[in-house]
Amino acid sequence: MLHGLGKEFKEDMEQFVKDIKADINKTFSNEDFEKEKTLIKQEFEQKRSVLLEKLNKESMKYGFQVKTAQNGIYMMPVIDGKTIEEEEFEKLDENIKKEFENKSSIVQEQIISAISEIKAIERASDKKIEEWQANVALLTINAHINYIKAKYKRNKIINKFLDNVKKDVLKNVQLFIEQPASQNANATQPVAPRQEPKQPWLNYRVNLFIDNSEAEGSPVIMDSNYSYHNLFGKLEYENYYGALKTDYTMLQPGLLHKANGGYIILQAKDLLANSLCYDALKKALRIKELNIENAVDQRTSMVMVSLKPQPIPLDLKVILIGSSNIYHTLLAMDPDFKKLFKIKVEFEDDAPKNEDNVMKLARFIHGFCEQEELLPLDKTAVAKIVEYSSKLANDKKKLSTRFNDLSEIIAEACTWAKLGKSKVVTAEYVQKTLDERIDRIKKYDSKYTEMIRDNTLLISTSGFKVGQINGLTVMTIGDYSFGKPSKITVNTYTGKSGIINIEREVELSGSSHSKGVYILSGYLGEMFAQDIPLSLTASICFEQLYNGVDGDSASSTELYALLSSLSSVPINQGIAVTGSVNQKGEIQPIGGVNEKIEGFYQICKMRGLDGSHGVMIPVQNIENLSLADEIVEAVKKGDFHIYAVSSIEEGIEVLTGVPAGKKDKFGHFPAGTVNYMVYEKLKKYAAVSNK
């Protein structure tokens, strides 16, 4: 059925009931109808009178006279041409009484026969009146029913329904005729359950299950209530004098009915929380039908007699939104899932940072503020939100699509603007929001900073030391991540144990970190052990770290400390390092670069920036930089430095101020370089080990 026709059909049937009740009453209350009805009744009375007269003549032959009453026909004895009462009859001679009693059985048979004939005539008369009424009513009904049938002539179901309505009206014409009010209508009646008068026109009502009269295109349904009845519909009940009463007009649609012919978007996590709903959804999609069932009845001992609506054909596209974990779990555990949900679409967490997407983000901000009735953001505030979006994406060339996180920032910034009596939200209020959010949840961050300040955690940020370096780590507590430096020390000495990862030995090292340490051996072997055996023992330790370490982002940092220990060249403690390394000495990008830089900056700022402080990061992570304005200004002034390197050679030169050294054509390192001194130390270890 086309959009809006359901509403029209409901209105047409409501008007039909009104018109047909009025017209039937009008038709059957006019004088012509009453005259015809009277004639039929008179014909019946005449035939009845003839039968009674005949019956009376026959009964007189046996000494009885027949009389009629409201409750039937009875006979009375006749003596001397006069009927006698029961008291007089009892005074008669026994022989006479016996003679009358013998004859009474014959008369009774005659009466029974007459009554049967009278009832047959009465039935014929009633039928004639009904047929005549039906013929008269048919003309009235056809005028209305044919108009509706013509309007919906292409819908076979509606036409069949209208034919049944016509038959039912003809069958119950008498109920459409208003009866005179009872004389006792105003009398006080006790309150008690009573049978309602039959009203056949109630069955002609249309329950407009779904109204798409205002819809444009296919319906798209979203909701947060995933209860069974809200998804699949229900049949409501009404309390009528302690009994549950219902009918088809109490059928209520579910979300799937509303989405039929279009799309429904469901959150997979919420849907799967109710296994009954998920199983019912799969069944509906398999058989392509929707049934309204009372799911509660299936799990209780109470049996309810209820309606069983006809299944509704289902043409629906279901979109499940969920994480990749849910998708792969369903794929592995539910054989029906792949059959029913055949198309997988993955959403990116970020989008390119171009003019078009920045404008779309600005429109989102404007729309969100209008929808939530918030203060508008000026261009500086929008620019700050764009900047924060890039930080969420961990890439200055991209924008985050985590709109919920952005909405929270916008809403809070509007609150700060209102408290500041401002009519618009500026960048100042957005920055205040970001700062306040950190202040509210930086308890553990502050604790670490306090421990470093009090030298409970030993972190050096000045001077040069051999075999010691500041690595950068990221700690995550709930939804808050912060970076902090961690002292890494390396000791080297003769032996053949290779590189000892202390964290691994005490089972505090994750597999990724252990892999990074093994890579160091590969680098040393290729760089320094082409003509001598690699004979050394080196111990690497994350000092004062007791909760374990994982990831390979410190592998380059460990290698720098290892080279420092072997060469005895000290490392600048004012520079902290992050970045992983491969066996060829190439620096690889890492995650959490902004948090790591900001964490070390705060420590250096606490101790006083003097231009010697900075961090070393992989060159690839330049694209991920989205630092606080304070750090950017410090870098511009030369108070803090960010070094981006692509190889171990570049990094060791920055950290030590000594050239790394490259092999000449004979495979020798230049004297005085870091690599030359490392090679000489390893050659010495090899000689000692061979003795």
LUMDRENLO-410199 format. One record per residue: residue in one letter; x, y negated, z of N, C-alpha, C in turn. Coordinates in steps of 0.02 Angstrom, whole numbers, plus 50000, padded with zeros to 5 digits. Atoms other than C-alpha are relative to their C-alpha. Layout:
<rs>
AXYZXYZXYZ/...
</rs>
This chain:
<rs>
M500425005950000500005000050000500444993850000/L499615006150005500654982749956499964996150065/H499975004249940501144970250090499354996050008/G500595004149985499614962350172499345003449987/L500644996750015498294974450104499715003450061/G500244996949939498204983350271499604995150042/K500355005249962497714967250357499344998349966/E500625001550037496444963550219499485005550010/F500474994549993495684980850232499685000150070/K500275000449932495494979050420499464994750004/E500505005549998494594962450398499385001849960/D500584998050041493504969750260499555004850037/M500414995149963492944984250371499654996750059/E500335003649946492584972550516499394996249974/Q500565003650030491504962050402499465004849977/F500484994950023490694977750331499545002250057/V500404997949942490134983350505499504994650019/K500455005549983489404966250542499434999549950/D500505000850053488504965150375499505005849999/I500434994150006487834982950375499515000450059/K500455000049941487134981550553499454994849991/A500505005350010486274965150510499505001949946/D500444998450057485584971250343499555005950014/I500434994249983484954987950409499444997950047/N500515002449954484054979350551499484995749963/K500455004350039483334966750429499555004249956/T500384995650046482794980450309499465003850036/F500474995749965481964991450437499544996450049/S500465003749957481094977650531499474996149961/N500515003750038480064970650387499345003849997/E500674997250000478204973950363499925005949953/D500064994650049478364984850208500255006650028/F499724993949971479474997150300499525002950053/E500454997749948478284997950449499365003149972/K500604997350032476785000650334500125007049973/E499844993550029477625015050244500105005250055/K499874995449944478175022750408499345002050033/T500664998749970476395021150476499605004949957/L500364995450046475675029750321500245007150008/I499724993249992476845044550342499765003050066/K500234997549935476385045850526499255001649999/Q500724998850005474525044550485499875006749965/E500074993750036474705058850362500135005950046/F499854994849951475505069150500499425000950049/E500544999749951474105064750623499375003349971/Q500584996950033472775069650497500085007649997/K499874992850005473555086650468499975003250070/R500004997549932473755088850655499275000650026/S500704999949978471935084450686499625005849968/V500334994450035471355097050556500185006650033/L499784993849967472385110750637499685000850068/L500304999649933471725106550810499265001449997/E500724998850009469955106050748499875007349983/K500064992950020470155123050666500135004550060/L499834996149941470975129650825499425000050050/N500555000749952469515123250930499405004449979/K500554995950025468225131750819500125007450014/E499844992949989469125148350831499965001850074/S500004998549928469335147051019499295000150029/M500695000149976467475143151043499665006849991/K500294993450012467075160150972500145004650059/Y499814995849944467925167551125499844996650067/G500235003349939467145155551250500514995250029/F499505004849975468585143251264499994993749957/Q499925006350036468795125051219500734997850007/V499295002050001470535118651170500054992550006/K499885007149991471145101751230500764998649995/T499295001950008472795092451195500194995150055/A499715004749951473895083151317500724998549978/Q499325001950019475625074951314500485005750006/N499524994649989476445090551378499805006449963/G500164994150039475585102551258499255001049989/I500694998150013473935111751219499785005050053/Y500264995249950472875120451349499275001549985/M500704997850014471185129651350499615000250066/M500454999949942469675128951466499395004449984/P500594995750012468245141751487499374995749990/V500645003650014466515136451423499425004550022/I500604996349977464915141851512499404995449993/D500625003850012463215136051458500164993349965/G499835005950041464025123951336500404994850036/K499605004849961465045115651473500665003250022/T499344997549977466915117451516500014999750076/I499974999849927467245122351695500734999450023/E499335000849972468745118151807500225006650033/E499714994049971469855130951891499635002150064/E500354998349937468915129952058499335003449986/E500644997050018467275133751973500105007049970/F499854993650032468055147851875500115005350054/E499864995249947468615156252037499365002450035/K500644998149968466805156552100499585004749958/L500394995750045466195166551950500045007350021/D500024992849988465755184751957500635003149972/E499374996950021467245196151942499965002849930/N500074997150068466575204451786500064994549947/I499965005650049466365187751699500724997449997/K499305002449999468075182251754500455004749961/K499584995250036468825198151687499904999649925/E500165000650071467935195851522500364994049970/F499645006050024468655178251505500765001349996/E499284998749999470395184351551500215004349940/N499844995850058470345197651415500014996049936/K500045004050061469845184951285500564994549997/S499515005649998471145172051343500645001749962/S499384998250035472605181951271499944998949925/I500105001150071471835180851098500054992549984/V499985007250010471595162151116500714997250006/Q499305002249991473375159951179500425001249937/E499644998650063474035168151021499824994949947/Q500215005050048473005156250919500324993250014/I499695006449981473695141551017500744999949980/I499284999650017475495147350994500094999249925/S499965000550074475205149250807499874992849978/A500165006850019474435131950798500574995250017/I499435004349980475865124150895500585000649951/S499464999150049477105131750773499864996249936/E500185003650060476165124550627500064992450010/I499955007249986476055107450710500734997750000/K499295001849998477935107450743500314999949930/A499754999850069478285112250563499794993749962/I500255006150032477175097950503500384993950026/E499655005649969478045086250627500714999449973/R499325000150027479765091350566500004997549928/A500045002250070479225088850386499884992549997/S500145007249998478545071750432500624996050018/D499385003449980480145066850523500525000049944/K499524999550055481185073050378499824995149945/K500235004650053480135063150257500164992850018/I499835006849977480365047550363500764998849995/E499275000650003482255050850375500244999249928/E499815000450070482405053750189499824993249971/W500215006550025481415038250154500444994450028/Q499555004949969482465028450279500695000249966/A499344999350031484055035550201500014996949930/N500035002950067483495030650026499994992450003/V500025007249992483095013150086500684997450023/A499355002149973484735012250185500545000649947/L499504999050052485715018950036500074993949955/L499985006050042485255003849933500374994450035/T499675005249960485824992450074500755001450006/I499304998249989487435002050106500414999449936/N499645000150064487935003949923500224993049980/A499835006950019487904985149899500654997750032/H499385002049964489284983250028500585004849988/I499464995050006490244999550012500315000049931/N499735000050069490414998549823500464994049987/Y499575006050007491154981049837500705001550026/I499354998449970492534987449952500375005349959/K499704994850040492825003049846500314997249936/A499745003150061493054992349692500654996250014/K499405003949982494344981749783500605004550010/Y499454995449986495374997049832499935006349958/K500154994250043494935008349685500615004449986/R499404996050016496745013749660500255004050059/N499784996449941496925020249836499505005650015/K500454994349992496175037649845499825001250073/I500134998749929496345039050034499464995350026/I500505004949977495355023050064499325001749970/N500644998350031494005028349940499685006150032/K500284994149965493815045150025499734997950068/F500225002549935493695036250192499334996349994/L500625003950011492335024550123499415004649985/D500534995250014491335039450056499765003250065/N500184997049935491385047350230499624995050044/V500355005249961490865030750308499274999549977/K500685000550027489355029950192499575005850025/K500384994249977488825047650239499834999350074/D500115000649928489025043950423499484994650016/V500515005249990487995027850412499315002849985/L500654997150018486585037150323499775005150052/K500174994949950486675050850454499774996850065/N500155003349936486545038350597499644993449991/V500355006350014485415025050522499614997650061/Q500425001949944484275025450673500384996450055/L499605003249948485715020350787500194992949982/F499845006850021486005004750685499414995250012/I500605004149990484224998850718499964998150073/E500025002449932484144988150873499345002050033/Q500604997949963482944995251003499794994350047/P500245005249953481854983951111500325000950068/A499684999849935482624979551277499565003650050/S500384996349949482114990751421499714995250052/Q500335004249950480914983651546500404999750064/N499614999849939482104988751684500724997849989/A499315001950017483604981151601500314995750053/N499735004649950483784968051736500015002950070/A500024996949933483524980051880500705001650023/T499344998549972484984982851995500135007449995/Q499834992950009485854999151951500625001650042/P499404998049962487105008552059500595000849953/V499404999350041488895008051995500215007350000/A499814992950006489265025451931500155001449927/P499864998250069489965033751776499365001749963/R500594998450040488665034551640500225000749927/Q499854998850070488655040351462499874993849959/E500085005850043488945026351341499565001849940/P500404998550059487665025051200500455001049939/K499604998450060488305032051037500034993949955/Q499895005650044489055018650926500435002249941/P499614997250056489565026450760500444995049965/W499615005050036490205009950689500704999050031/L499335000549971491675010750811500505004349961/N499564995650039492365024750702500194996949932/Y499845003150064492385013050552500544994750007/R499485005049990493655001350631500675002449970/V499344998550027495385000550554500534998050051/N499445001549956496895001850667500594997849957/L499455002750040498154990450583500655001850034/F499424997149966499665000750632500624995649991/I499445004450016500974989950546499744994449955/D500225005850039500644972350481500614996949966/N499455002950040501854967350342499764994149958/S500295005450041500764953150278500474993949997/E499545005750000502094940350328500705001949978/A499334997750017503574950850273500204998149929/E499715001450066504704946250128500545005249988/G499524994850014505634960950054499935005850049/S500024994149957506034977050147500134998050072/P499885001749929505944976750338500695002250023/V499374998449967507574976650437499894999350075/I500194999949929507314981650619500625001350044/M499494999149948508504979750767499664999350068/D500295000549933508104982350951500495003050049/S499554997549949508954986351115499675005350044/N500364995049960507604997651190499955006549961/Y499984993750037507945015551136499625005550037/S500424994949969506615024351239499625003749945/Y500324995850051505685038351150499384996649971/H500625003050024504015029351139500134993649960/N499855006150037504805013151080500275001649931/L499734998050065505665022450938499485003449956/F500444995750039504305034650886499264998650009/G500705001749991502685026450943499685004150055/K500344996549945501405032251071499254999249993/L500735000449995499575035051108499844997750071/E500165002749934498945024251250499335002750025/Y500614997649968497575029051373499704994550043/E500365004949960496255018851463499645003650057/N500334996949942495615022651637499264998049999/Y500725001250003493715024551625499675004050056/Y500314996849941492925028251795500415006150022/G499574994749974494425038851845500225005049948/A499814995350054494555048151679500414996249948/L499595003150052495835044851542499635000349934/K500385000550062495035038851383500454997149946/T499595002650055495835035851214499645000949934/D500244999050068495475034351029500554997649952/Y499485001350049496415031250868500234992749999/T499805007049999496425012350895500534998750053/M499505000849949497585015151043500685002949979/L499364997850026498955022250933500454993949991/Q499535005650004500485010850949500615002249959/P499434998150042501895010650820500664999550038/G499315000549974503745013250859500434996249951/L499535003750042505275005150785500075003349931/L499924996550064505395018550650499404998649954/H500585001850041503615014650592500084993049972/K499915006950022504024996150584500544999449946/A499455000250049505604999750484499865004249938/N500164995650056504765012250366499984996149935/G499955003650064505145007350187500594995349998/G499435004549997506684997750243500575003050039/Y499384998149965508114998850366499904999150076/I499975000849928508365001550552500735000650022/I499315000149978510004997450639500025002050074/L499984997349932510405007450796500725000250026/Q499364999249968511855007150918500095007450018/A499914992849991512545024950916500075001950074/K499894998349930513095024651098499355000250039/D500645000349964511375019551162499525005549977/L500444994850027510465031751047500205006850028/L499764993549977511555046451100499915000950075/A500124999549928511245042351283499345003650014/N500644996549993509495049651255499995005549946/S499954994550049509725066551171499325001649968/L500664998850028507845068351148499864995549940/C500105004850054507805052751040500435001949939/Y499544998350055509315058150937499755006149962/D500264993950032508585075450904499364998549961/A500635001750034506885068150859500144995949937/L499825003950059507705055750740500265004549944/K499744995350050508645069650651499445004049968/K500574996150026507045079850635499594995849951/A500405004450043506095065050562500354998849933/L499635001250062507485061750435500035006349957/R499984993750039507555080150386499355001349964/I500654998350031505695082550355499674993949966/K500245006350031505435064350300499284998650020/E500665001449973503905062750411500074997450072/L500035002749932503465053350569499375002650034/N500574997849960502365061250701499994996150066/I500065003149934501695052850857499825005550049/E500104994849950501885064951001500154997150068/N499875002149931501825062451188500555004450027/A499424996049980503575068151232499985001650074/V500034998849928503205066851417499635006550015/D500414994149988501885080551405500415006449993/Q499614994050012503205092751344500425001950060/R499564998649943504165091251506499625000150067/T500404999749939502735091751631499515005849996/S500484994449997501485104851687499304997649984/M500675002650013500015093251652499835000749926/V500244999250068499025097451496499484994749986/M500465005350018498135083151410499725001349931/V500324999550066496885084551269500044993149968/S499885006550030497365070951150499925000349925/L500045000250073497345065350969500635002849969/K499434997550038498495073150841500004996449933/P500025003950063498775059650709500355003649943/Q499704997150060499205064650533500704997249991/P499325002550010501075063550494500024994549947/I499915005750046501645047650406500625001349958/P499404999150042502825049550256500544994850019/L499455004349977504535042350301500484998749943/D499505002250050505615032450180500424994750035/L499645004449953506965024850289500755000949993/K499274999849997508805020450291500204998250072/V499795001049931509585022350464500744998250001/I499305002249994511185012750504500205000750073/L499734999149933512155018650656500644995950007/I499415004049987513425006650729500355002950062/G499634997149944514775014050839500745000149987/S499274999750005516615016850870500215006049958/S499734994450039517725028350769500005006450041/N500004994049956517805040150920499325003549997/I500674997150003515915042550916499905003349932/Y500084997250068515945045250727500355006749993/H499624993850009517305058550732499745005550046/T500294995049955516505067150882499375003049970/L500614997550032514825068450793500165004249939/L499794996350060515695074150635500235007150018/A499724993549979516555088150730499495004350036/M500444996149956515155093250849499295001049973/D500704999750023513525090350754499985001549924/P500024998350072513305099650587499494995949961/D500515003950035511765089150547500234992949983/F499805007050006512685072650561500254998349929/K499725001450066513655073750398499475000449945/K500534999350050512095079250303499544994049999/L500495005449995511015065050366500324993149992/F499665006450003512285050950378500615000749954/K499504998350050513285052350218500484994449983/I499585005750019514005034950198500324997050062/K499635003049945515355028450315500284993349978/V499735006750014515795010050320500394997850062/E499595002449945517215003350426500044992349998/F499975007349995517204985350487500704998150025/E499355002649979518844975950501499924995650061/D500005004349941519294967350663500224992949984/D499775006750018519944952550567499864998849926/A500115002150069519784943050403500544995049980/P499485004850021520994932650298499824992950023/K500115006949978521224915050363500074995449939/N500015004550058520734905150209499454994850011/E500475005649992519684889650181499285002550003/D500694997550001518114899650142499815003150067/N500154996749936518214910250301500004995250059/V500005005149948518644895250409499344996250000/M500655003450005517074886650343499445004550026/K500514995349975516054902250380500025000350077/L499945000049927516734902550558499714993650029/A500285006449977516284884150576499245000149998/R500734999450005514514887950517499735004550055/F500204995749945514424902150643499974996250066/I499985004049938514934890150782499414995350003/H500565004750003513634877450726499345003650012/G500624996149992512264890650713499915002550071/F500044997449931512684898150883499814994450048/C500175005649955512614881050967499274997949993/E500705001850010510934877150888499535005250030/Q500424994549974510204894150933499984999950076/E499964999849927510784893051114499894993150031/E500135006849977510394874351125500604997350040/L499385002349969512204870051167500224993449968/L499725006250028513174853951140500395001749936/P499624998750062513954852350966500754999450012/L499285000349997515824854850940500264995149948/D499705004550050516854841150857500545003849962/K499534996550044518174845150726500625002550038/T499424997749962519574846350855499845006450039/A500214994049963518594859150956499945006049953/V500054994650050518194869250799500695002549981/A499324998150018520034868950753500315004250055/K499734996249944520454875350927499705007050002/I500324993450003519204889550910500315004149943/V499674996550056519974893950740500695002550022/E499344998149975521684894050823499965005950048/Y500094994549953521044905250963499805006449964/S500204994150040520244916850834500615003349969/S499384997250028521954918950752500405003650054/K499644996849945522694922950922499695006850017/L500334993649989521384936350949500185005149947/A499834995550055521834943550780500745001950000/N499274998949997523704943250826500344998949933/D499715001650065524064935750656499784993049980/K500185006850016524134917450610499704999249930/K500305000250066523574921850434499315003349998/K500654996649997521984930350495499564996950054/L500495002149951520404926650593499685006250030/S500334994349967519654938450721499255000049984/T500724999450010517904945050690499655002250065/R500304998549934517594947750876499584994050021/F500415005949991516194935050874499714999550071/N500265000249932515574939951047500504996450046/D499495003449960517234934451124500024992649985/L500005007150019517184918251026499394996450029/S500615003049974515384915051081500074998450075/E499905001249928515884916651264500424993850012/I499575005949994517254903651241499604993749984/I500405005950021516064891651151499514998150055/A500515001449949514714893351284500314997050063/E499685002749940515924890451427500274993049989/A499745006750016516724875551340499434994950001/C500585004549997514984867851321499814998450072/T500155001249929514714869951508500494995050030/W499515004749975516344860951547499874993049972/A500155006650030515844847051426499414996750035/K500585002849964514164844851514500214997550069/L499765002249934515034843951683500414993749994/G499605006050011516174830751608499604994349971/K500455005350025514654820451551500144998349927/S499855001150070515204822451370499415002249957/K500554998350046513964822851225500225005049947/V499744995150047515104833651118500565003950033/V499454995849975516364847551149500624998449960/T499375001650033518144842651110500505005650013/A499474995049991519764852751099500215000450073/E499815000249929520124847351279499595005050041/Y500444995549962518624857251344500105007349979/V499854993150021519034872551238500645002450033/Q499364998149968520824872551306499895001150075/K500154999149928520144870351483499675006750012/T500334993549994519034885451455500515005749997/L499494994850007520514895951398500455000350062/D499585000249941521564890251545499645002750061/E500394997749943520174893251671499895007649998/R500114992850006519854910651604500615003850024/I499384996749978521674915151633500084999250075/D499925001249928521694907051806499565004750041/R500474995949962520194917551859500235007350006/I499854992850001520984934251817500765001449999/K499274998950004522884931751830500315001950067/K499764998149935523044938952004500665003949996/Y499404995750003524314952451956500574996449964/D499505004150034525214940651837500354995550051/S499725004549950525444928551981500435003850050/K499614995949953526054942552095500695001649972/Y499364998550031527414947451971500444993849998/T499615006250002527934929251949500274998350069/E499795001449931528014927152138500595004550020/M499474995349984529104942652155500654998249965/I499405002150036530304936252022500284993650032/R499785006349968530364919052105500375001450066/D499704998449935530784926952274500575005049994/N499464995350013532074938452192499855007050028/T500194993149984531094953752245500085004349937/L499844997050065531154958252061500604996149973/L499385003350020532924954552001500004998849925/I499985001950070532844945251836500474994149993/S499525005550012534314934651777499794996249938/T500185004250058533924920151662500564995049983/S499435004450016535644912151656500645004150003/G499364996750000537444917151626500045005749950/F499874994450046538194931851530500205006150041/K499844993949964538274949951589500085005849950/V499874994350043538944966051513499515005750017/G500444994249990537724980551487499354998450035/Q500625002149968536254970651552499624995249955/I500415004250046534794962751457499294999750027/N500715000749981533024956551484499565002549943/G500504997650048531744966851392499324997050016/L500665003049991529964960851368499475005449996/T500544995049998528464971351416499334996550006/V500695002549993526574968951411499635004650048/M500404996249953525484974351555499274998149990/T500725001150010523594976251536499625002250062/I500444998549942522424975251686499294998349979/G500685001350024520634977451627500014996849932/D500025003550064520324964651490500524994549996/Y499495005349998521834953851534500695003149989/S499324997750014523574956451462500494994350012/F499495005049988525144947351515500695003149990/G499324997750012526984948551472500464998250057/K499515001349948528424949851594500675003149980/P499354997150016530294952651578500165005950046/S499784994349960531074968851640500745001049987/K499274999250007532924971151674500175007049976/I499774993650027533714984951569500765000150008/T499284999449992535454990951616500255006449966/V499694994250033536635002751525500715000850027/N499324998249981538185011451590500265005249951/T499704995150047539375020851472500655002550029/Y499384997149974540785032651514500145006349960/T499804994250038541695047751447499565006050017/G500404994149991540815064151426499655001849935/K500354997750060539745073651303499255000750011/S500724999449984538005071551380499574995849954/G500385004450045537515058551252499654994550040/I500375005449968536235045351296499485003050048/I500454997549949535325048951457499464994850013/N500575004449986533595041251472499755001650070/I500174998649930533355039951660499255000650010/E500734999649994531495036751640499745006949979/R500234993450022531315052951544500195005450050/E499774994949953532315062751669499555000450062/V500435000049940531135057651810499264999949979/E500674999450028529605059651697499594993550006/L500335006550003529205041051689500004997149930/S499955002350068529495039751502499485003449956/G500474997350048528135041851371500365002649939/S499694996950059528445051251209500284994849952/S499765005250047528595035251106500644996950024/H499385002949974529905028051221500585004949994/S499484994950006530875044451223500255000549928/K499804999950070530865044551034500464994249984/G499585005950013531575026951032500715000950025/V499334998949972533025032251143500395004949956/Y499664995350045533435047051028500254996549937/I499805003750060533505034850883500674996650010/L499375003449986534955025950969500605004549983/S499474995350016536015041550951500115000449925/G499944999850073535635042150765500354993949973/Y499685006250023536175023950744500755000350015/L499294999749981537815026450840500385005049957/G499674994950039538195042250743500174997649930/E499885002350068538015034350572500504994149999/M499605006050001538875018050619500725001250023/F499344999549969540345024250723500315007050000/A499744993249994540545043150711500085003549933/Q499884996950065540995046050529500685003449996/D499334997050001542805050150566500235002450068/I499854997549933542765054050752499365003150028/P500604997249968541595064750858499694994950048/L500355004549955540275055350955500005003150070/S499914997149933540835059051132499914994450051/L500125004949947540045048451267499425002250043/T500584999349957538855048151411499764992950014/A500285006749989537685033251426499345000850038/S500634999849962536325030551554499634993449990/I500425005950012534895018551515499455000050051/C500515000349947533725012351649499624993449998/F500435005949988532255000451668500004998950075/E499925001149929532684993251837499344997650032/Q500585001949959531324991751969499335000949963/L500624998350034530004999351855499815007150020/Y500174993649969529085013551942499345003049976/N500654997450023527445015551850500035002849929/G499924996950065528155022651690500074995049944/V499905004350058528605015651521499875004149937/D500144996650064528015019951345500034994949944/G499935004450058528155012951171500734999249982/D499315000750023529705009751068500214992849990/S499845007050012529664990751074500634997750035/A499395001949965531174990651190500615003649971/S499434996050025532265001951082500574995649975/S499465004550022533224987451002500334996850061/T499735003149940533424979551174500495004950034/E499554995049970534184995751241500645000849959/L499414999350043535354996751091500484994150009/Y499575005949988535984978951120500395001050065/A499664999049936536374983251302500535005549994/L499534994550011537214999451246500634997649964/L499435002850036538324990151121500404995450044/S499655004549954538734977251255500435004050049/S499634995949953539244990851377500615003249967/L499444996850036540344999651247500534995049980/S499525005050023541144983551185500264995650055/S499845004449943541234974951355499894992749984/V500175006850018540534959451271499364998250038/P500595001749960539294950651388499434997249958/I500615002250033537504946551340499724993950036/N500315006049972536664929651366499355002050036/Q500594998049961535404932551507499414995249992/G500545004950012534394917251454499565001949942/I500394997850059533754926651301499715006950015/A500344993549992532464940551320499855002849931/V500034996650065532224953351183499415004849996/T500494994850015530844963751106500075002049927/G499954997550068530764974350949500245007249999/S499774993150007530964992350897500535000349944/V499474999350049532394998750790499975007049970/N499954993450030532615013050667500735002249997/Q499324997250000534155024050639500484996049956/K499585004050044534785011950506500164993150029/G499865006449969534814997350626499534994449979/E500485005050021533314988450551499504998750057/I500475001849947532214978950673499295000549974/Q500704998750020530374983850667499524996150044/P500475004249962528834973750722499695003850058/I500324997249939527964976450889499354996350013/G500625003349981526324971750971500084995750062/G500005004249941525914958851104500544994850001/V499435004650003527234946751044499854993450036/N500165006449967526304931251107500025000550075/E500004999149927526034938051282500725000850026/K499304998949979527884943251291500384993450002/I499665006550002528504926051239499764995650057/E500285004349949527314916951356500215002250070/G499804997549935527784928351501500714997950018/F499315002049986529644924751486500074992550006/Y499985007349997529344906351455499804997650069/Q500235002249934528404904751620500555001050053/I499464998849952529874912451715500554994749991/C499485004950014531124900951630499784993050021/K500275006649980530004885751659500024999350076/M499995000149927529874890351843500704998550027/R499315000949978531774890551857500334993849969/G499735006150031532014875151747500285001249931/L499774999250069532194874651558500604995449989/D499405004050014533914868951503500265000649929/G499814999350070533954873251318500375006449985/S499644993750011534844889951344499525005949996/H500494994549995533244900051360499655001349933/G500374998250060532314909251224499845007349997/V500164992950010531664925651157500215002049929/M499824997350066532194936751013499455004949980/I500564995950024530814944650909500165002549930/P499924997850070530714954650747499764994649952/V500185005250048530624943450595499285001049974/Q500684998650025528994952050543499474997250046/N500505002449951528134945950702499894992449997/I500125007250008528264927750647499274998849980/E500705000750023526564930450564499515000750058/N500454998849943525844935350734500024994550053/L499925005149949526374919850828499404995450004/S500545004749986524974909850907500094997950073/L499775001749933525764901551058499634993950027/A500305005749966525124889051184500354993649977/D499725006450022525384870751140500634998150040/E499435001749957526584868951287500645003349974/I499414996450024527764882151216500224997249933/V499835003050065527674874851041500384993550009/E499665006449987528174857851110500705001150027/A499344998549972529594865551209500495002249947/V499584997750056530264873951052500204994149957/K499855005950041530134857650954500544995650033/K499515004149964531134848551089500675003450010/G499384996349991532464862151094500105002650071/D499954997549932532084866851275499935007650002/F500134992850003531584884451223500085002249927/H499844997850068532064894951071499665006749985/I500264993650023531284908850970500435002149941/Y499564997450052532494919350868499665005849966/A500304994650039531824930350730500555003649962/V499454996250030533024944150675499725006149962/S500214994350040532924958350550500455006050008/S499544994449992534414969050601500364999550067/I499624999949938535454974150751500604995349995/E499425004450009536944964650679499814992750014/E500235006949988535954948350678499874999050075/G500195000749929535304951350854500594999850046/I499434999949954536964955650936500414993649996/E499645006450008537744939850865499654994450039/V500375005049962536344929150940500115000950075/L499974998549928536484937651110500704999050029/T499315000349974538384937551124500394994049975/G499605005450030538974923551011500625002749965/V499434996850032540224936050940499775003349936/P500204996850063540164942050758499915007550009/A500144992949994539444959450738500555004049965/G499484996550037540694964950606499735005149952/K500214995150051540444974450444500615003849975/K499454995850025541504988750377500274997349934/D499705001850065542714984650239499985006249955/K500034994450047543014996050090500355006250025/F499654994349972544125007050195499635002950061/G500394997649944542775009350328500224997450067/H499765002949938543604998150457499624993650017/F500335006149978542784984650562500534994650012/P499525005449987543624967450575500164999750074/A499785000549930544624965350735499654994250034/G500315005249960543794955350872499244999849995/T500744999750006542014959550817499725005050050/V500334995549953540754968450926500065007349977/N499984993250026540704983850814500715002850004/Y499304997849995542624984650812500145002550071/M499874998249930542684985051002499605006250020/V500394994049987541284998051009500355006149971/Y499664994450033542215009050886500625002050038/E499394998549963543835007650983499845003650065/K500194996749937542955012551145499785007249986/L500224993250016542125027751062500585004349978/K499414996350021543785032750985500405002250061/K499664998449938544545032151158499665005750037/Y500384994749968543135042851230500115006649965/A499904993850039543375055551089500685003150015/A499334997549986545225056651125500035003250069/V500004997449931544935059251311499635006850002/S500414993949999543605072551277500365005949967/N499654994750037544785082451162500615002550038/K499414997949962546165083851292499855006550038/
</rs>
